[in-house]
Amino acid sequence: CIRDSYNTTDIFVLPSVPFLWWQEQLGMVLLESMASRCAVIGSQTGAIPEVIGDAGFLCQPGDFIDLYDKLKVLCLKPKLREELGCKARERVLQYYNARKNAEAFGKIYETT
C-alpha cells in the first residue's frame, strides 16, 4: 500500500523539471507525502511552490547542487525534518481537505 510506504519515509523529493510547454501541476504525490508527515523538497516550478508553501524546501529545477544542499540539511537535522513534516500535514489538512472544500463550495451554492 502506498500509504505504508509514505509512513516509513522521512523525506520526499519531487524534482520536477519544467518544459517550454509544461510545468508540474498540483501533484497528488506531493499532497500524499505531506499528509503522511514527510518533510518535502520540491522544484520551484509550476504549482509546487504554492502547494509546499512554508512547509518544506524549494530548489531550482535541474540544480542538483541546490537539491543536495537541501537534502543534506534535512538528513542532518532530524528535529527540523520532524517540524517540517508536521507543518506539511497541517498545510494539507488546512488547504487540501476534500471534504472541507466540498462543504465550503456547498455553502456558496446554497447562498446563491
N, C-alpha and C positions, 0 to 999 in steps of 0.2 A: 504494500500500500504506500502511496506517495507520502501520505501524512506521517507514516512511521519513519520514512527517510528524512523528512524535514525535522522530525523530533530528535533525531540523532545528529543533527547538523548545527554547528555554532555560527557558521559564516556562509552567506550565499552571495555569489557574484553573478551579475548579469552584464557581461562585457559586450554590449551591443555596439555595432559599428554602422553608422548611417550610410546610405547610398544617396545619390543625387535625387532619386525618385521615391525613396522610402526611408522612414525613421521608425524606431520601435514605438509601438503604441502602448496601451495600458499594461499588458504583460501579466496575465494571471499568475504566472510562475513567481513573479515578484511579490504579488499580494499573498500568495500561499506561503512563501518563505517568511514574509514579515508577520503574518498571522501566527506562525509557528515559533515566534520569538528569535528568529535568526537575525544576527547583525548583517546588514546588507551593504554591498558596494555595487553601484550601477554606473553605467556610462552617462555622461552629460549630453544626452540626445533624446529627441522625441519627448514622450510623456514620462520618462523615467525620473527626471528631477522633480516633477510635480508629485509623483507617487511617493517617492522617498522622503521628500521634504527635509526636515531636520532630524530624521530618524535613521540616518545612515550616511555613508560616504558616496561622493560622486567623483569619478575620474574622467579624464579626457578620453574620448573614443580613440582606440588604436594606440594609446600611450601606455605600453606595458610597464614602463618605469613608474609612472603615476599609480597604476594599479598595484604594482608590487609594494610601493611605499605604504599605501592604504591597507593592503592586506597584512603587511608586516606589523603595522600598528595594532590591528585587531588581534593578530596572533599573540602578540607580546603583552597585551593589556586585557586580561580576562574580565576585569571589572567593567571597563568601557564596553567590551563586547556584550556583556550581560545587560548593561544600561541601554545600549542601542537596540538590543533585541526586545526589551520590554517596551521601549518607546515605539518601535516599529509595530508591535502588536496593538498598542493603544491607537496608533495612527490608522491602522486598518479598521479597527472597531469604530473609530470616530467617523471616518470618511468613506469607507468602502463596505459597510454593512448592508447587504442587500435588503434584508427585512426592514431595517430602519429607513433606508432610502425609499422603499416601496410605500411605507406608511406616510412619509413626507409628501410623496407625489400624490397619494390618495387624498390627503388633506387639501392639496392645491386643487384637485379636480372637484372636490366636494364644495369648495367655496365659489366655484365659477358656474 
